[in-house]
Amino acid sequence: MARLFGTDGIRGVANADLTPELAFRVGRAAGAVLGGQGPVVIGRDTRVSGPMLEAALAAGLCSVGVSVALGGILPTPAVAYLARAQRCSGVVVSASHNPVEDNGIKLFGADGFKLPDAVEDRIEAWLARDDLPRPTGTRLGTVAPFPDAADRYLRYLLGLARGRLDGLRVLVDCAYGAAVRLAPQLWQALGASVIALHDVPDGGRINVACGSTHLEPLQAAVRTHGADVGFAHDGDADRVLAVDERGEVVDGDALMGICALDRHARGLLPGDVVVATVMSNAGLEDALRAAGVRLERTRVGDRYVLARMRELGAVLGGEQSGHLVFLDHATTGDGLVTALEVVNVMLRSGRRLSELRAAIPRYPQVLVNVPVRRRDGVLEAPEVTAAIRAAQGRLRDGGRILVRPSGTEPVIRIMVEATRQEVAEALAAEVAEAVTRAAGAAS
C-alpha cells in the first residue's frame, strides 16, 4: 500500500481521494499522536472544498479532546509561524499550486516545522485504530475563531522590512489564493504603490491561469503599468516568483542567487553554503562558486532541502519553483518573506531587479510534465530507460537529464539541461513521448 503522506503532506482530489471521512480520521489520529498544549491552529486556502475538510479535521481533533483555533484563510507559512509563536501544532488545508479540484493536509509541530517522516508514519498507522480516546462532557475539544491570526503574521512580516518603499510600484498576483488579503496589505503598509491581480478569495479559480504557475498576466501588467517589480504567489503563498521591471521572469534559482550573493557579501551566509535541489540550474551553481559559495544539492522536495539546511547550519535554500526557505526568518518556505528579502536587496544595493538578475546566468533548460494515471513502473519500462540513455549519450558532458515522478501530482517530470535550447527541447520531447507510451501501456 502506498504511503498516505507524500513529499508535502496528504494530497488528492477533494471528496474523492481526500474525503471528509479521511480528514476526520486524520484529525483524530493527529490529535492523539501530537496532543500538546494549547489549541491546534488550522488555516486554509480559498478552495471550495476547504471549509468541508477544515470542519472534518476540527471534528476529529475535538473528538480526542484537542481544541482548535480557526485562522480562516491563511498562507501556509502563517500557520507555521503561529504554531511556533503559540507553541502548538498547526494544520493547513491546501493543495498549494495544484488544480482547483485538489486539496491537501499539511501538519506542523509546535516548533513550526513540518512533521518528520517518523511522526507522519505514526499518524498514518493510527488512522485505523479503534482504541483512540473518546472523551465526553467538558473533556471534549472546542472550536473557536483565531480572529487576529493574519494580523499577527502581518506584523511579523513588517518587522523584516529594511526600509520604506515610498515611490516603489509593486504588482502582486495573489492567484485567488491564501495571499489575497495579506500580500497587498504588506506592500501598502510599507508605502509602496500596489496593484493587485487575482486578489479575491475565489476558490473556484485558485491557480487558474494566474499566480506562480502562469506568469503571463503578471508580465503583461508589469509592462503596462511600468512597475518596478512584480511578485506571483501560488495558492497557499509558500512560493513566489518574480518579474523584473522589463517584464522578464526571475525564477526561484535567480531569487536564491540574488539573496545568497547579498548575504555572502555582508557575512550573513553561515558556512558559505546554499542548499537547492537537483532541479536547480547549473548557472546558479556557477555564479555561487565564482563568489566562493558552495551549492549543496538534494532530491526534489522542500522537506529534503530543509533537512539538509538544518544538518549544515545553512540559512538559505530552496527550489527553482520559488519555494525558498530563509531559516533565520521562517521554518518553511514563505513567499512573502522571500519577496521582502528580494526588495531589501534592491533597497540596499540601489539596483533594479534586472541588474541583480544578470549576475545569475541561466543555461538552456526544459521542463516537461507528462500526465499519467499510474506512476508505478513507468520509469522502469524498457522504452523509457532506452530514451533516457540515448538522451544522456547525446548530452555527454554538455548537460544533464532528470526524470522523476512528482511527489504532489500524477505526472512524470522531465528536466533536460543542455548547451543549446533546441537540443534540450528535442531531447525532452523524445523522452516525454517514451513516457507517454509506457504510461499508456501501464494503465
C-alpha positions, 0 to 999 in steps of 0.5 A: 500500500502506498504511503498516505503522506507524500513529499508535502503532506496528504494530497488528492482530489477533494471528496474523492481521494481526500474525503471528509471521512479521511480528514476526520480520521486524520484529525483524530489520529493527529490529535492523539499522536501530537496532543500538546498544549494549547489549541491546534491552529488550522488555516486554509486556502480559498478552495471550495472544498476547504471549509468541508475538510477544515470542519472534518479535521476540527471534528476529529481533533475535538473528538480526542479532546484537542481544541482548535483555533480557526485562522480562516484563510491563511498562507501556509507559512502563517500557520507555521509561524503561529504554531511556533509563536503559540507553541502548538501544532498547526494544520493547513488545508491546501493543495498549494499550486495544484488544480482547483479540484485538489486539496491537501493536509499539511501538519506542523509541530509546535516548533513550526516545522513540518512533521518528520517522516517518523511522526507522519508514519505514526499518524498514518498507522493510527488512522485505523485504530479503534482504541483512540480516546473518546472523551465526553462532557467538558473533556471534549475539544472546542472550536473557536475563531483565531480572529487576529491570526493574519494580523499577527503574521502581518506584523511579523512580516513588517518587522523584516522590512529594511526600509520604506518603499515610498515611490516603489510600484509593486504588482502582486498576483495573489492567484485567488489564493491564501495571499489575497488579503495579506500580500497587498496589505504588506506592500501598502503598509510599507508605502509602496504603490500596489496593484493587485491581480487575482486578489479575491478569495475565489476558490473556484479559480485558485491557480487558474491561469494566474499566480506562480504557475502562469506568469503571463498576466503578471508580465503583461501588467508589469509592462503596462503599468511600468512597475518596478517589480512584480511578485506571483504567489501560488495558492497557499503563498509558500512560493513566489516568483518574480518579474523584473521591471522589463517584464522578464521572469526571475525564477526561484534559482535567480531569487536564491542567487540574488539573496545568497550573493547579498548575504555572502557579501555582508557575512550573513551566509553561515558556512558559505553554503546554499542548499537547492535541489537537483532541479536547480540550474547549473548557472546558479551553481556557477555564479555561487562558486565564482563568489566562493559559495558552495551549492549543496544539492538534494532530491526534489522536495522542500522537506529534503532541502530543509533537512539538509539546511538544518544538518549544515547550519545553512540559512538559505535554500530552496527550489527553482519553483520559488519555494525558498526557505530563509531559516533565520526568518521562517521554518518553511518556505514563505513567499512573502518573506522571500519577496521582502528579502528580494526588495531589501536587496534592491533597497540596499544595493540601489539596483533594479531587479534586472541588474541583480538578475544578470549576475545569475546566468541561466543555461538552456533548460526544459521542463516537461510534465507528462500526465499519467494515471499510474506512476508505478513502473513507468520509469522502469519500462524498457522504452523509457530507460532506452530514451533516457540513455540515448538522451544522456549519450547525446548530452555527454558532458554538455548537460544533464537529464532528470526524470522523476515522478512528482511527489504532489501530482500524477505526472512524470517530470522531465528536466533536460539541461543542455548547451543549446535550447533546441537540443534540450527541447528535442531531447525532452520531447523524445523522452516525454513521448517514451513516457507517454507510451509506457504510461499508456501501456501501464494503465 
